[in-house]
Structures are given as structure tokens and as C-alpha cells.
Amino acid sequence: MRRFWVLLLIVLTGCGLNTTRRILPVADQEVAILPRTRGAVVTKTFEGRSGGVSLVVVPLERVKEMDAFGILVVNETSNWISFKKEDIMLIQSGEVRYPTSDTQVYSRLGGGHKPSMPNELNADIYYDWRPSVNTMVSRGFQIVDEEKKLSVMGGTKEKIFLYFKTRDDTSPMQLIIPSVYNEATKQRLRFSFRFAIEEK
């Protein structure tokens, strides 16, 4: 009889560990949803300037140990833009979290972890957003000053991956990129994305 209760406890515990936690974007007037990856897109323009800056934020569902996001930065202006990775924040239940360091990420996920966007992202961009973005080139982030700002050349796109410590919480999240800076005009843009948490 005792063995039965031990086995039952193991089964119930295992069921809890297999709970699927999904981060789902919330649509609003500024946000477009990409259906395959469940990514979210926001495009903004600097006042008086042609071209815009788009951020595509995709929850990385394959990463179970942390709250992980891939961000595609699309710079369709003629100027360099920059931002600080360390300033990006994830807010949940009133708590503000900042991205974990690369050392902490590899300690948690293993040295062999290679971040990547979902394979379906190109299809989402082509069929449900703007096909021309898929043909834009990537030249790599440039570090522009002692503040370690990441800079993106005009007419290019770049990817960045963010990892946050996971909370045992199903409250909504808000991901905020507080300042995308135009290096030529000194103007700034603020981006915000909201997410719901679903457990199965």
C-alpha cells in the first residue's frame, strides 16, 4: 500500500512538471500579431522623418527554463539607431526584471545553447506583414560608446535575444524597450508589448 502512494505521488508530481506555459501577445491599436510564431510587431516613426523602426518580438517557446524572447529590429530610416539591452524591462505583478547576463543564460541553459528565431518567422513576415523585410540585410550590431549601446545601421535588420528569470506567476507581462535613439536627430522612440500567460 505504501508503494502505491509513493507511485501516485511521483505521477502527480510529474504531471505538474509537464505543465505547458505559453506566452501569448495581446493585440491593440499599435500591435500586429503574427499567427504562426505568436509574435508581435510594432512600427513607429521619428517625427518629421521618413521610414520607420519596427520591432518584432517573438516568445521563444522552446526555452522552458526562462522567459525568453527574440527581437528583430528593423531600421527603415536612413540613420543609425541605438538602444541598450540592459535597459529593456519585463514587468509582471509589479516586479521589474531586466535581462540576465550571457553567463547566467549559459549556466542555466548549457554552454551548447544557440539562440534562434522560430523557423516560421520568415513565413509570418512574408504572408502576414511585409515581405520586403525578409530581403533586408544584417550587418551585425555595432557597439557605439562606453555605455555599450547596440547600434543598427539604416536600411538593415538585426536580431537580439533576451532571457529573464521565470516567475511562478500567470499574471500578464509587459515588455518595454524604453528608448530607441536616432543617432542623427537625437529623437527617441518607446516600444511596449503586452503578453498573457496560458498554462495547459
Sequence and secondary structure as in RCSB ss.txt:
>XXXX:A:sequence
MRRFWVLLLIVLTGCGLNTTRRILPVADQEVAILPRTRGAVVTKTFEGRSGGVSLVVVPLERVKEMDAFGILVVN
ETSNWISFKKEDIMLIQSGEVRYPTSDTQVYSRLGGGHKPSMPNELNADIYYDWRPSVNTMVSRGFQIVDEEKKL
SVMGGTKEKIFLYFKTRDDTSPMQLIIPSVYNEATKQRLRFSFRFAIEEK
>XXXX:A:secstr
 HHHHHHHHHHHHHHHHT  EEEEE   SS EEETTTTEEEEEE  TT SS EEEEEEE TT  SSEEEEEEEEE
 SSS EEE GGG EEEETTEEE    HHHHHHHH TT      TTHHHHHHHHS GGGGG B    EE STT  E
EE TTEEEEEEEEE   S  S EEEEEEEEEETTT  EEEEEEEEEEEE 
